[in-house]
Amino acid sequence: ELRRGRRAKGQAHCYRALELAPDAAKVHYCLGLASRRTDPVAAGEAFERAIALRANDPAPKVELAHLRRKAKRYDDAVELYRAAVRTRPDDPDLHVHLGYCYRKLGQFQAARVEYAKAVQKDPKSYFGHLDLGWVLVKLDDDVGAEQHYRAAARLRPNAADPHYNLGNLYRRRSEEHTSELQSHSDLV
């Protein structure tokens, strides 16, 4: 029911399934999916219950982490994404999401590590390259940033962000170069 966009019907079936199997993790997970857009609090509770029932399943952790990230609870999201990454270490999207949360917390080195893992696991990860470029600028690695912005632009030639970021990078470099030349000419 959920896949066909019938959320209310899906929720009703999930609640009926809960009556029949109150300790089924997959039912709580399904209820969380059905509720996440209309009632994020109820969705969070359903995902937490699914996690309590089946701690080794990364799916409810990822969904709860997404909810926490959207609520700007980045510390909570980091812990959930890290737990999911331990179960699915080769999932590049998890590394991108984890990198984003680290970035929002101002932990740029940790973000760099996660974005680098994402592009290592999937060289075609547009957001991995784009966000790694952004973090590298913050870490004063313009050469690395340029490389990843260019990779993002190759992956999505019609996307504005990598071109905009490259433009800003080149503009800043030009201003710094002009400033260095001005300082040098002042000395002469």
Biotite code that builds the C-alpha atoms (Angstrom):
import biotite.structure as struc

atoms = struc.array([
    struc.Atom([0.000, 0.000, 0.000], chain_id="A", res_id=1, res_name="GLU", atom_name="CA", element="C"),
    struc.Atom([2.799, 2.442, 0.867], chain_id="A", res_id=2, res_name="LEU", atom_name="CA", element="C"),
    struc.Atom([4.523, 2.126, -2.489], chain_id="A", res_id=3, res_name="ARG", atom_name="CA", element="C"),
    struc.Atom([1.359, 3.147, -4.313], chain_id="A", res_id=4, res_name="ARG", atom_name="CA", element="C"),
    struc.Atom([1.079, 6.351, -2.308], chain_id="A", res_id=5, res_name="GLY", atom_name="CA", element="C"),
    struc.Atom([-1.843, 5.322, -0.143], chain_id="A", res_id=6, res_name="ARG", atom_name="CA", element="C"),
    struc.Atom([-0.366, 6.348, 3.186], chain_id="A", res_id=7, res_name="ARG", atom_name="CA", element="C"),
    struc.Atom([-3.589, 6.423, 5.208], chain_id="A", res_id=8, res_name="ALA", atom_name="CA", element="C"),
    struc.Atom([-4.491, 2.933, 4.063], chain_id="A", res_id=9, res_name="LYS", atom_name="CA", element="C"),
    struc.Atom([-0.932, 1.813, 4.681], chain_id="A", res_id=10, res_name="GLY", atom_name="CA", element="C"),
    struc.Atom([-1.027, 3.195, 8.216], chain_id="A", res_id=11, res_name="GLN", atom_name="CA", element="C"),
    struc.Atom([-4.344, 1.439, 8.872], chain_id="A", res_id=12, res_name="ALA", atom_name="CA", element="C"),
    struc.Atom([-2.883, -1.878, 7.748], chain_id="A", res_id=13, res_name="HIS", atom_name="CA", element="C"),
    struc.Atom([0.228, -1.309, 9.876], chain_id="A", res_id=14, res_name="CYS", atom_name="CA", element="C"),
    struc.Atom([-1.899, -0.613, 12.949], chain_id="A", res_id=15, res_name="TYR", atom_name="CA", element="C"),
    struc.Atom([-3.900, -3.785, 12.269], chain_id="A", res_id=16, res_name="ARG", atom_name="CA", element="C"),
    struc.Atom([-0.645, -5.733, 11.885], chain_id="A", res_id=17, res_name="ALA", atom_name="CA", element="C"),
    struc.Atom([0.514, -4.287, 15.233], chain_id="A", res_id=18, res_name="LEU", atom_name="CA", element="C"),
    struc.Atom([-2.608, -5.674, 16.883], chain_id="A", res_id=19, res_name="GLU", atom_name="CA", element="C"),
    struc.Atom([-1.781, -9.088, 15.462], chain_id="A", res_id=20, res_name="LEU", atom_name="CA", element="C"),
    struc.Atom([1.999, -8.997, 15.999], chain_id="A", res_id=21, res_name="ALA", atom_name="CA", element="C"),
    struc.Atom([2.969, -6.244, 18.459], chain_id="A", res_id=22, res_name="PRO", atom_name="CA", element="C"),
    struc.Atom([6.576, -7.430, 18.679], chain_id="A", res_id=23, res_name="ASP", atom_name="CA", element="C"),
    struc.Atom([7.305, -7.613, 14.953], chain_id="A", res_id=24, res_name="ALA", atom_name="CA", element="C"),
    struc.Atom([10.104, -5.189, 14.122], chain_id="A", res_id=25, res_name="ALA", atom_name="CA", element="C"),
    struc.Atom([9.146, -5.059, 10.455], chain_id="A", res_id=26, res_name="LYS", atom_name="CA", element="C"),
    struc.Atom([5.639, -3.865, 11.380], chain_id="A", res_id=27, res_name="VAL", atom_name="CA", element="C"),
    struc.Atom([7.011, -1.001, 13.477], chain_id="A", res_id=28, res_name="HIS", atom_name="CA", element="C"),
    struc.Atom([9.414, -0.150, 10.652], chain_id="A", res_id=29, res_name="TYR", atom_name="CA", element="C"),
    struc.Atom([6.516, -0.146, 8.164], chain_id="A", res_id=30, res_name="CYS", atom_name="CA", element="C"),
    struc.Atom([4.487, 2.108, 10.467], chain_id="A", res_id=31, res_name="LEU", atom_name="CA", element="C"),
    struc.Atom([7.441, 4.483, 10.719], chain_id="A", res_id=32, res_name="GLY", atom_name="CA", element="C"),
    struc.Atom([7.659, 4.671, 6.931], chain_id="A", res_id=33, res_name="LEU", atom_name="CA", element="C"),
    struc.Atom([3.912, 5.289, 6.670], chain_id="A", res_id=34, res_name="ALA", atom_name="CA", element="C"),
    struc.Atom([4.033, 8.058, 9.298], chain_id="A", res_id=35, res_name="SER", atom_name="CA", element="C"),
    struc.Atom([7.287, 9.869, 8.577], chain_id="A", res_id=36, res_name="ARG", atom_name="CA", element="C"),
    struc.Atom([5.785, 12.639, 6.417], chain_id="A", res_id=37, res_name="ARG", atom_name="CA", element="C"),
    struc.Atom([2.568, 13.210, 8.330], chain_id="A", res_id=38, res_name="THR", atom_name="CA", element="C"),
    struc.Atom([3.699, 12.551, 11.901], chain_id="A", res_id=39, res_name="ASP", atom_name="CA", element="C"),
    struc.Atom([7.494, 12.528, 12.362], chain_id="A", res_id=40, res_name="PRO", atom_name="CA", element="C"),
    struc.Atom([7.192, 12.044, 16.124], chain_id="A", res_id=41, res_name="VAL", atom_name="CA", element="C"),
    struc.Atom([5.111, 8.883, 15.720], chain_id="A", res_id=42, res_name="ALA", atom_name="CA", element="C"),
    struc.Atom([7.468, 7.736, 12.960], chain_id="A", res_id=43, res_name="ALA", atom_name="CA", element="C"),
    struc.Atom([10.455, 8.239, 15.249], chain_id="A", res_id=44, res_name="GLY", atom_name="CA", element="C"),
    struc.Atom([8.787, 6.225, 17.992], chain_id="A", res_id=45, res_name="GLU", atom_name="CA", element="C"),
    struc.Atom([7.994, 3.425, 15.530], chain_id="A", res_id=46, res_name="ALA", atom_name="CA", element="C"),
    struc.Atom([11.587, 3.348, 14.262], chain_id="A", res_id=47, res_name="PHE", atom_name="CA", element="C"),
    struc.Atom([12.908, 3.336, 17.847], chain_id="A", res_id=48, res_name="GLU", atom_name="CA", element="C"),
    struc.Atom([10.663, 0.371, 18.661], chain_id="A", res_id=49, res_name="ARG", atom_name="CA", element="C"),
    struc.Atom([11.851, -1.458, 15.526], chain_id="A", res_id=50, res_name="ALA", atom_name="CA", element="C"),
    struc.Atom([15.464, -0.832, 16.567], chain_id="A", res_id=51, res_name="ILE", atom_name="CA", element="C"),
    struc.Atom([14.759, -2.131, 20.084], chain_id="A", res_id=52, res_name="ALA", atom_name="CA", element="C"),
    struc.Atom([13.231, -5.298, 18.640], chain_id="A", res_id=53, res_name="LEU", atom_name="CA", element="C"),
    struc.Atom([15.927, -5.945, 16.033], chain_id="A", res_id=54, res_name="ARG", atom_name="CA", element="C"),
    struc.Atom([19.107, -4.077, 16.910], chain_id="A", res_id=55, res_name="ALA", atom_name="CA", element="C"),
    struc.Atom([21.165, -5.468, 14.030], chain_id="A", res_id=56, res_name="ASN", atom_name="CA", element="C"),
    struc.Atom([18.829, -4.194, 11.298], chain_id="A", res_id=57, res_name="ASP", atom_name="CA", element="C"),
    struc.Atom([20.247, -0.953, 9.831], chain_id="A", res_id=58, res_name="PRO", atom_name="CA", element="C"),
    struc.Atom([17.077, 0.105, 7.977], chain_id="A", res_id=59, res_name="ALA", atom_name="CA", element="C"),
    struc.Atom([15.175, 1.631, 10.935], chain_id="A", res_id=60, res_name="PRO", atom_name="CA", element="C"),
    struc.Atom([18.412, 3.264, 12.156], chain_id="A", res_id=61, res_name="LYS", atom_name="CA", element="C"),
    struc.Atom([18.883, 4.934, 8.788], chain_id="A", res_id=62, res_name="VAL", atom_name="CA", element="C"),
    struc.Atom([15.284, 6.156, 8.697], chain_id="A", res_id=63, res_name="GLU", atom_name="CA", element="C"),
    struc.Atom([15.485, 7.459, 12.267], chain_id="A", res_id=64, res_name="LEU", atom_name="CA", element="C"),
    struc.Atom([18.792, 9.143, 11.423], chain_id="A", res_id=65, res_name="ALA", atom_name="CA", element="C"),
    struc.Atom([17.111, 10.856, 8.453], chain_id="A", res_id=66, res_name="HIS", atom_name="CA", element="C"),
    struc.Atom([14.383, 12.144, 10.784], chain_id="A", res_id=67, res_name="LEU", atom_name="CA", element="C"),
    struc.Atom([16.958, 13.401, 13.286], chain_id="A", res_id=68, res_name="ARG", atom_name="CA", element="C"),
    struc.Atom([18.937, 15.089, 10.512], chain_id="A", res_id=69, res_name="ARG", atom_name="CA", element="C"),
    struc.Atom([15.822, 16.840, 9.213], chain_id="A", res_id=70, res_name="LYS", atom_name="CA", element="C"),
    struc.Atom([15.100, 18.009, 12.765], chain_id="A", res_id=71, res_name="ALA", atom_name="CA", element="C"),
    struc.Atom([18.689, 19.361, 12.930], chain_id="A", res_id=72, res_name="LYS", atom_name="CA", element="C"),
    struc.Atom([19.565, 16.943, 15.712], chain_id="A", res_id=73, res_name="ARG", atom_name="CA", element="C"),
    struc.Atom([22.916, 16.203, 14.120], chain_id="A", res_id=74, res_name="TYR", atom_name="CA", element="C"),
    struc.Atom([24.571, 14.586, 17.164], chain_id="A", res_id=75, res_name="ASP", atom_name="CA", element="C"),
    struc.Atom([21.770, 12.013, 17.350], chain_id="A", res_id=76, res_name="ASP", atom_name="CA", element="C"),
    struc.Atom([21.873, 11.470, 13.600], chain_id="A", res_id=77, res_name="ALA", atom_name="CA", element="C"),
    struc.Atom([25.653, 10.893, 13.698], chain_id="A", res_id=78, res_name="VAL", atom_name="CA", element="C"),
    struc.Atom([25.269, 8.090, 16.244], chain_id="A", res_id=79, res_name="GLU", atom_name="CA", element="C"),
    struc.Atom([22.529, 6.413, 14.214], chain_id="A", res_id=80, res_name="LEU", atom_name="CA", element="C"),
    struc.Atom([24.386, 6.728, 10.909], chain_id="A", res_id=81, res_name="TYR", atom_name="CA", element="C"),
    struc.Atom([27.551, 5.391, 12.519], chain_id="A", res_id=82, res_name="ARG", atom_name="CA", element="C"),
    struc.Atom([25.623, 2.356, 13.786], chain_id="A", res_id=83, res_name="ALA", atom_name="CA", element="C"),
    struc.Atom([24.186, 1.803, 10.298], chain_id="A", res_id=84, res_name="ALA", atom_name="CA", element="C"),
    struc.Atom([27.633, 2.182, 8.688], chain_id="A", res_id=85, res_name="VAL", atom_name="CA", element="C"),
    struc.Atom([28.981, -0.552, 10.962], chain_id="A", res_id=86, res_name="ARG", atom_name="CA", element="C"),
    struc.Atom([26.364, -2.881, 9.472], chain_id="A", res_id=87, res_name="THR", atom_name="CA", element="C"),
    struc.Atom([26.583, -1.587, 5.885], chain_id="A", res_id=88, res_name="ARG", atom_name="CA", element="C"),
    struc.Atom([30.121, -0.167, 5.496], chain_id="A", res_id=89, res_name="PRO", atom_name="CA", element="C"),
    struc.Atom([30.035, -0.284, 1.693], chain_id="A", res_id=90, res_name="ASP", atom_name="CA", element="C"),
    struc.Atom([26.961, 1.953, 1.339], chain_id="A", res_id=91, res_name="ASP", atom_name="CA", element="C"),
    struc.Atom([28.268, 5.267, -0.059], chain_id="A", res_id=92, res_name="PRO", atom_name="CA", element="C"),
    struc.Atom([25.018, 7.116, 0.700], chain_id="A", res_id=93, res_name="ASP", atom_name="CA", element="C"),
    struc.Atom([25.396, 6.423, 4.412], chain_id="A", res_id=94, res_name="LEU", atom_name="CA", element="C"),
    struc.Atom([28.869, 7.963, 4.308], chain_id="A", res_id=95, res_name="HIS", atom_name="CA", element="C"),
    struc.Atom([27.482, 11.038, 2.498], chain_id="A", res_id=96, res_name="VAL", atom_name="CA", element="C"),
    struc.Atom([24.732, 11.461, 5.115], chain_id="A", res_id=97, res_name="HIS", atom_name="CA", element="C"),
    struc.Atom([27.211, 10.975, 7.952], chain_id="A", res_id=98, res_name="LEU", atom_name="CA", element="C"),
    struc.Atom([29.586, 13.483, 6.335], chain_id="A", res_id=99, res_name="GLY", atom_name="CA", element="C"),
    struc.Atom([26.758, 15.999, 6.063], chain_id="A", res_id=100, res_name="TYR", atom_name="CA", element="C"),
    struc.Atom([25.997, 15.726, 9.781], chain_id="A", res_id=101, res_name="CYS", atom_name="CA", element="C"),
    struc.Atom([29.661, 16.126, 10.685], chain_id="A", res_id=102, res_name="TYR", atom_name="CA", element="C"),
    struc.Atom([29.807, 19.147, 8.392], chain_id="A", res_id=103, res_name="ARG", atom_name="CA", element="C"),
    struc.Atom([26.807, 20.726, 10.109], chain_id="A", res_id=104, res_name="LYS", atom_name="CA", element="C"),
    struc.Atom([28.523, 20.132, 13.465], chain_id="A", res_id=105, res_name="LEU", atom_name="CA", element="C"),
    struc.Atom([31.627, 21.918, 12.169], chain_id="A", res_id=106, res_name="GLY", atom_name="CA", element="C"),
    struc.Atom([33.683, 18.714, 12.286], chain_id="A", res_id=107, res_name="GLN", atom_name="CA", element="C"),
    struc.Atom([35.248, 19.179, 8.861], chain_id="A", res_id=108, res_name="PHE", atom_name="CA", element="C"),
    struc.Atom([38.002, 16.565, 9.187], chain_id="A", res_id=109, res_name="GLN", atom_name="CA", element="C"),
    struc.Atom([35.455, 13.889, 10.109], chain_id="A", res_id=110, res_name="ALA", atom_name="CA", element="C"),
    struc.Atom([33.232, 15.051, 7.242], chain_id="A", res_id=111, res_name="ALA", atom_name="CA", element="C"),
    struc.Atom([36.190, 14.826, 4.852], chain_id="A", res_id=112, res_name="ARG", atom_name="CA", element="C"),
    struc.Atom([36.845, 11.240, 5.906], chain_id="A", res_id=113, res_name="VAL", atom_name="CA", element="C"),
    struc.Atom([33.215, 10.215, 5.328], chain_id="A", res_id=114, res_name="GLU", atom_name="CA", element="C"),
    struc.Atom([32.912, 11.967, 1.962], chain_id="A", res_id=115, res_name="TYR", atom_name="CA", element="C"),
    struc.Atom([36.217, 10.409, 0.865], chain_id="A", res_id=116, res_name="ALA", atom_name="CA", element="C"),
    struc.Atom([34.858, 6.977, 1.795], chain_id="A", res_id=117, res_name="LYS", atom_name="CA", element="C"),
    struc.Atom([31.722, 7.690, -0.231], chain_id="A", res_id=118, res_name="ALA", atom_name="CA", element="C"),
    struc.Atom([33.648, 8.571, -3.406], chain_id="A", res_id=119, res_name="VAL", atom_name="CA", element="C"),
    struc.Atom([36.038, 5.664, -2.849], chain_id="A", res_id=120, res_name="GLN", atom_name="CA", element="C"),
    struc.Atom([33.115, 3.238, -2.647], chain_id="A", res_id=121, res_name="LYS", atom_name="CA", element="C"),
    struc.Atom([31.244, 4.924, -5.495], chain_id="A", res_id=122, res_name="ASP", atom_name="CA", element="C"),
    struc.Atom([33.336, 7.126, -7.801], chain_id="A", res_id=123, res_name="PRO", atom_name="CA", element="C"),
    struc.Atom([30.057, 8.255, -9.409], chain_id="A", res_id=124, res_name="LYS", atom_name="CA", element="C"),
    struc.Atom([28.694, 9.707, -6.168], chain_id="A", res_id=125, res_name="SER", atom_name="CA", element="C"),
    struc.Atom([27.742, 13.227, -7.230], chain_id="A", res_id=126, res_name="TYR", atom_name="CA", element="C"),
    struc.Atom([27.011, 14.427, -3.695], chain_id="A", res_id=127, res_name="PHE", atom_name="CA", element="C"),
    struc.Atom([30.120, 12.690, -2.386], chain_id="A", res_id=128, res_name="GLY", atom_name="CA", element="C"),
    struc.Atom([32.305, 14.688, -4.790], chain_id="A", res_id=129, res_name="HIS", atom_name="CA", element="C"),
    struc.Atom([30.373, 17.945, -4.413], chain_id="A", res_id=130, res_name="LEU", atom_name="CA", element="C"),
    struc.Atom([30.347, 17.873, -0.618], chain_id="A", res_id=131, res_name="ASP", atom_name="CA", element="C"),
    struc.Atom([33.939, 16.658, -0.384], chain_id="A", res_id=132, res_name="LEU", atom_name="CA", element="C"),
    struc.Atom([34.916, 19.684, -2.499], chain_id="A", res_id=133, res_name="GLY", atom_name="CA", element="C"),
    struc.Atom([33.038, 21.988, -0.121], chain_id="A", res_id=134, res_name="TRP", atom_name="CA", element="C"),
    struc.Atom([34.755, 20.516, 2.943], chain_id="A", res_id=135, res_name="VAL", atom_name="CA", element="C"),
    struc.Atom([38.175, 20.661, 1.281], chain_id="A", res_id=136, res_name="LEU", atom_name="CA", element="C"),
    struc.Atom([37.687, 24.393, 0.692], chain_id="A", res_id=137, res_name="VAL", atom_name="CA", element="C"),
    struc.Atom([36.950, 24.761, 4.407], chain_id="A", res_id=138, res_name="LYS", atom_name="CA", element="C"),
    struc.Atom([40.169, 22.831, 5.112], chain_id="A", res_id=139, res_name="LEU", atom_name="CA", element="C"),
    struc.Atom([42.169, 25.086, 2.719], chain_id="A", res_id=140, res_name="ASP", atom_name="CA", element="C"),
    struc.Atom([42.796, 22.336, 0.161], chain_id="A", res_id=141, res_name="ASP", atom_name="CA", element="C"),
    struc.Atom([41.840, 24.223, -2.993], chain_id="A", res_id=142, res_name="ASP", atom_name="CA", element="C"),
    struc.Atom([43.542, 21.739, -5.307], chain_id="A", res_id=143, res_name="VAL", atom_name="CA", element="C"),
    struc.Atom([41.562, 18.830, -3.859], chain_id="A", res_id=144, res_name="GLY", atom_name="CA", element="C"),
    struc.Atom([38.370, 20.883, -3.864], chain_id="A", res_id=145, res_name="ALA", atom_name="CA", element="C"),
    struc.Atom([38.837, 21.725, -7.542], chain_id="A", res_id=146, res_name="GLU", atom_name="CA", element="C"),
    struc.Atom([39.364, 18.046, -8.377], chain_id="A", res_id=147, res_name="GLN", atom_name="CA", element="C"),
    struc.Atom([36.116, 17.008, -6.665], chain_id="A", res_id=148, res_name="HIS", atom_name="CA", element="C"),
    struc.Atom([34.062, 19.925, -7.998], chain_id="A", res_id=149, res_name="TYR", atom_name="CA", element="C"),
    struc.Atom([35.245, 18.981, -11.502], chain_id="A", res_id=150, res_name="ARG", atom_name="CA", element="C"),
    struc.Atom([34.284, 15.339, -10.873], chain_id="A", res_id=151, res_name="ALA", atom_name="CA", element="C"),
    struc.Atom([30.806, 16.465, -9.746], chain_id="A", res_id=152, res_name="ALA", atom_name="CA", element="C"),
    struc.Atom([30.487, 18.656, -12.854], chain_id="A", res_id=153, res_name="ALA", atom_name="CA", element="C"),
    struc.Atom([31.422, 15.690, -15.076], chain_id="A", res_id=154, res_name="ARG", atom_name="CA", element="C"),
    struc.Atom([28.808, 13.530, -13.354], chain_id="A", res_id=155, res_name="LEU", atom_name="CA", element="C"),
    struc.Atom([26.063, 16.153, -13.732], chain_id="A", res_id=156, res_name="ARG", atom_name="CA", element="C"),
    struc.Atom([27.106, 18.646, -16.401], chain_id="A", res_id=157, res_name="PRO", atom_name="CA", element="C"),
    struc.Atom([23.806, 20.538, -16.161], chain_id="A", res_id=158, res_name="ASN", atom_name="CA", element="C"),
    struc.Atom([23.869, 20.922, -12.382], chain_id="A", res_id=159, res_name="ALA", atom_name="CA", element="C"),
    struc.Atom([24.643, 24.470, -11.288], chain_id="A", res_id=160, res_name="ALA", atom_name="CA", element="C"),
    struc.Atom([26.281, 23.772, -7.919], chain_id="A", res_id=161, res_name="ASP", atom_name="CA", element="C"),
    struc.Atom([29.633, 22.368, -9.055], chain_id="A", res_id=162, res_name="PRO", atom_name="CA", element="C"),
    struc.Atom([30.039, 25.163, -11.613], chain_id="A", res_id=163, res_name="HIS", atom_name="CA", element="C"),
    struc.Atom([29.064, 27.808, -9.070], chain_id="A", res_id=164, res_name="TYR", atom_name="CA", element="C"),
    struc.Atom([31.504, 26.356, -6.532], chain_id="A", res_id=165, res_name="ASN", atom_name="CA", element="C"),
    struc.Atom([34.295, 26.199, -9.123], chain_id="A", res_id=166, res_name="LEU", atom_name="CA", element="C"),
    struc.Atom([33.590, 29.821, -10.049], chain_id="A", res_id=167, res_name="GLY", atom_name="CA", element="C"),
    struc.Atom([33.834, 30.894, -6.422], chain_id="A", res_id=168, res_name="ASN", atom_name="CA", element="C"),
    struc.Atom([37.010, 28.876, -5.964], chain_id="A", res_id=169, res_name="LEU", atom_name="CA", element="C"),
    struc.Atom([38.677, 30.478, -9.017], chain_id="A", res_id=170, res_name="TYR", atom_name="CA", element="C"),
    struc.Atom([37.457, 33.960, -8.027], chain_id="A", res_id=171, res_name="ARG", atom_name="CA", element="C"),
    struc.Atom([38.888, 33.563, -4.546], chain_id="A", res_id=172, res_name="ARG", atom_name="CA", element="C"),
    struc.Atom([42.175, 32.263, -5.923], chain_id="A", res_id=173, res_name="ARG", atom_name="CA", element="C"),
    struc.Atom([42.339, 35.206, -8.321], chain_id="A", res_id=174, res_name="SER", atom_name="CA", element="C"),
    struc.Atom([41.722, 37.693, -5.503], chain_id="A", res_id=175, res_name="GLU", atom_name="CA", element="C"),
    struc.Atom([44.396, 36.047, -3.354], chain_id="A", res_id=176, res_name="GLU", atom_name="CA", element="C"),
    struc.Atom([46.820, 36.029, -6.276], chain_id="A", res_id=177, res_name="HIS", atom_name="CA", element="C"),
    struc.Atom([46.085, 39.695, -7.013], chain_id="A", res_id=178, res_name="THR", atom_name="CA", element="C"),
    struc.Atom([46.556, 40.502, -3.332], chain_id="A", res_id=179, res_name="SER", atom_name="CA", element="C"),
    struc.Atom([49.901, 38.630, -3.298], chain_id="A", res_id=180, res_name="GLU", atom_name="CA", element="C"),
    struc.Atom([51.037, 40.516, -6.416], chain_id="A", res_id=181, res_name="LEU", atom_name="CA", element="C"),
    struc.Atom([49.994, 43.824, -4.840], chain_id="A", res_id=182, res_name="GLN", atom_name="CA", element="C"),
    struc.Atom([51.969, 42.988, -1.659], chain_id="A", res_id=183, res_name="SER", atom_name="CA", element="C"),
    struc.Atom([54.978, 42.079, -3.737], chain_id="A", res_id=184, res_name="HIS", atom_name="CA", element="C"),
    struc.Atom([54.815, 45.263, -5.823], chain_id="A", res_id=185, res_name="SER", atom_name="CA", element="C"),
    struc.Atom([54.527, 47.325, -2.627], chain_id="A", res_id=186, res_name="ASP", atom_name="CA", element="C"),
    struc.Atom([57.814, 45.821, -1.486], chain_id="A", res_id=187, res_name="LEU", atom_name="CA", element="C"),
    struc.Atom([59.600, 46.712, -4.710], chain_id="A", res_id=188, res_name="VAL", atom_name="CA", element="C"),
])
